[in-house]
Amino acid sequence: MFAFITGKLAHKEPTRVVLENNGIGFDIHISVHSYRDLSVIGSEIQLFIYLHVREDILQLFGFTTLDEKELFLKLMSVSGIGPRTAQTILSGVTVEEFTDLILNEKINELTRIPGVGKKTAQRLIFDLKDKLTPKASELVVETTSTGETAQTEPADAILALISLGYSKPKAEESIKKVMKKHGPGLKVEELVRLALMEI
């Protein structure tokens, strides 16, 4: 139904944004990797959009790249994978990394992604191996520096993990482990990806 929405970035968190268009604020779920590509608050951006419809809810999911949206839709075509699981997968790995895991049938690495057990990993490989290609385009919509300091990265990463369903203590513990192992300076998406492997 929707291809994209262009508007002013009114609010952003690691897994959701509010995009204002003609006086209407659209609450949109995003992945951590899309969050990395966002501009500063108040800037005009464009997100590719998917509208998820259920009897009791309407949810918008946004993507800064067509590759990410296309992979999201392919994930949704797999039995047992809903939009929130697809969002979690896209927050844990990049499109290129996920494609590599599928094409090379790396089941153990796939099971490190939250919500993906061995059977789900096998199903993902079976259903998607013929639908993915090793080379993905890198069409990014409105990618600019966020202008934020490194100090905000751990807090945003913790918020992202909480948004993905983890408790605050668990999220804080996993981020601390990652920072202890890898040191400061990691971006939000790197912190989340590594933290998901710790949980």
N, C-alpha and C positions, 0 to 999 in steps of 0.2 A: 504493500500500500504506500509506504513512504520510501523514497530513495535517499534523501538527505534532509537535514534541517540546518539552516544558516541563522545565526543569531548572536547575541551578546552573551558571553560567558559570565553568568551572574554568581555562580558558586561552583566550587570543585572540591572533591574528595578523591582518594585513590580509586574508589570503585563506583562513583556516581558524580554527575554534574547536573546543574540547573542551567538550561539554555533559554534565554529570553528572546522571544520572537513576537513582534507586534503586541507587546503587553502581556503575553502569555508565557509563563515559566514552565518549560518542559523538564520533568525529572527523568534523567536518562542514566541507566546503568552502563558502566564502562569497565574495561579491563585495566589492570595496572599499567600495561604497556601503552594503552591509549592515553592514560593519565600523563605519562611521561611526555607525550607529544603536544599537550595542551599549551595554549598561550596563557598570558596573565589574565587575572580577573578584569572584566570590563572590555576585553578585546572581542572582536567579531571572529567567530570560528565557524567551521562547517563540519558536521558529523554525518557519516553514513548511518542510516537508521534501520532497525528491524523492530516491528511492532509484534509483541507476543500477546495473543488473545486467549484468555481462559474464561470460563463461566463467571468467575468471581473477581477477575482482575485483568487490567490492561497494563502491560509493562513495555517501556521503550528501552532498547539496547542500542548504544552508539559505538561507532568505530572511527578511528582517524584514518584507517587505510581500507581499501576495498579487499585486500588480501585477508585482513582479519575478519571482515564481515562474511566473506565467502567461506572461510574456515568455520566460523561460528555456525553458519547454515548447514554445512556438511556435518559438523558435530551433532547438530540437532536432528539430523536424519538418522542417526544411529540409535537403535532401540535402547531405552534406559537413560539416554542423555537429554536432560532438560536444559533450559536456558541458564539457570544458575550454575549447573555443573560445567556447561560450556564456557561460561564467564570465568569460572575458577581455573579451568584448564588454560584459557588464554592469558590469565594472570600469572600462571606458573611457568609458562614457556612461550617463546616467540613463535610466530608462524613457521619460520625456517627451522627452528629446533623441533617443533612438533612434527613437521613434515619428515625430517630426518629420522625421528623415532619410529614413525609409521613405516616408511619405506625400507628401513633396515631392521624392522621387527624387533625393536629393543623393548621387550616386555618389562624387564626389570626397571628400566628408567621410567617407563610409562606409569608403573604402579607407584612411583614416588610422588606423582601428582595427586593431590587430595581428591577423594571421590572416585579414584580409578583403581579398582582391584584387578586381580589377574584376569578374571573372566571378562571384565569390561575392556581391559587392554587388548585381549585377544579379539574381542568383538570390534574394537576400533580399527585394529590392523586389518581384519577380514573385510570390513565394510568400506574402509577409506583408502586402502593401498592403491587401488586402481583409479581413485579419484583425485589423488594428489600428485603434483609434479615437483621435482627437486628445486626448480628455479621459480621463485616468487617475485612478483613486481614489488617495487618499493614506492608506490604512489602514496605520499603522505599529504594529508590535507591540513593546512595551517599549522605547520610545526615551527615553533619558535621557543626560545629559551624561557623558562618559567621565572627566572630571576630570583629564585629562592636560594637560601643558604643551605649548606650541608646539614646544619643543625635540625632542619625541619624534616629531613629524610627519614630518620628512625621513627619519629612520631607519626608521619604519614604511612609508613610501612606497617606500624602497629594497627593503625586505623583500618588499613586495607585488610589485614588478617581478621580483624574483628568483623568487618563487613562481609567477609567470606565465611563467617560462622564460627570462628574460634574465640575462646574466652580471652578477656584482656590479660589475665596472668600468663596464659599459655602463649599469647602473642608476644608479650613483653619478654618472656623467657627465651623464646626462639630468636627474637631479634638480638638480644644480648649475646646469645651463643654465636650468631653470625658475625657480629661486630668484633667479638673476641677472637674469632678464627681469622677473619679477613681484614680487620682494622676499619678505621673510619673512611669516609669518602665514597661509599657505595651509593648509587642512585636507588630510588624507591623500588623500581622494578627488580633490581638486582637483589636488594634486601629481601623482598617478598619471595622471589624465586628460591633463594638459598634457605630462607626461613621455612618454606613449605617442605623442604627436604629434611629439616630438623624435627618437624612436628610428627 
